[in-house]
Amino acid sequence: MASDTVAFEPFLGHPERGFTHETILALWGLLIGEVLNLEVLVEDCVQDGIYEFFFTAVPLNKLGGVASPPNAKVIK
């Protein structure tokens, strides 16, 4: 899950089911990317008219780590 905003957590939490981080990370096994700079990607999509791409991000493999630079890549 990726976002270009600071935090989407307060808006997606549920009082009975817990917060989004718990669901996305632990139950779904997905990564969370916040504050991604997507302006260059948007400009490229507008310029060539292709809005389909493959986005991937591989975090650092650090035992006990709680955050990591995303090492994000986009392939068009």
C-alpha positions in Angstrom: 0.0 0.0 0.0 1.5 3.3 -1.0 0.5 6.9 -0.2 1.9 10.3 -0.9 0.6 11.7 2.4 2.1 11.7 5.9 -0.2 9.2 7.5 -3.3 7.4 6.4 -3.5 5.4 9.6 -6.0 7.7 11.6 -8.5 7.5 8.7 -8.4 3.7 8.2 -8.4 2.4 11.8 -11.4 0.6 13.2 -12.3 0.6 16.9 -13.1 -3.1 17.0 -10.6 -4.5 14.4 -7.6 -2.4 15.2 -5.4 -0.2 13.2 -4.5 -0.5 9.5 -0.8 -1.2 10.2 -1.7 -4.4 12.1 -3.9 -5.7 9.3 -1.8 -4.7 6.4 1.6 -5.7 7.8 0.8 -8.7 10.0 -2.3 -10.3 8.4 -1.8 -9.4 4.7 2.0 -9.3 4.6 2.0 -6.1 2.6 4.4 -3.2 2.9 3.3 0.3 3.7 4.9 3.3 1.9 4.1 6.8 3.1 5.3 10.1 1.8 6.3 8.7 -1.6 7.3 11.4 -4.1 5.1 10.5 -7.1 5.3 13.8 -9.0 7.9 12.6 -11.5 5.9 9.4 -12.2 2.8 11.4 -12.7 4.6 13.8 -15.2 6.0 10.8 -17.1 2.5 9.2 -17.3 1.0 12.4 -18.6 3.8 12.9 -21.1 3.6 9.4 -22.8 -0.1 8.7 -22.0 0.8 5.3 -20.4 -0.6 5.0 -16.9 0.2 1.3 -16.3 3.4 0.4 -14.5 4.9 -2.1 -12.1 5.8 -0.7 -8.7 8.0 -2.7 -6.3 9.7 -1.9 -3.0 12.1 -4.2 -1.1 12.8 -3.2 2.6 16.0 -3.9 4.4 16.1 -7.4 5.9 16.9 -6.4 9.4 16.0 -8.6 12.4 13.8 -6.6 14.8 13.6 -3.7 12.4 10.5 -1.5 12.5 11.1 0.7 9.4 13.2 0.8 6.3 14.0 2.9 3.3 11.7 1.4 0.6 14.2 1.0 -2.2 11.2 1.7 -4.5 11.3 1.0 -8.3 8.9 1.6 -11.1 9.0 -0.2 -14.4 7.0 1.1 -17.3 
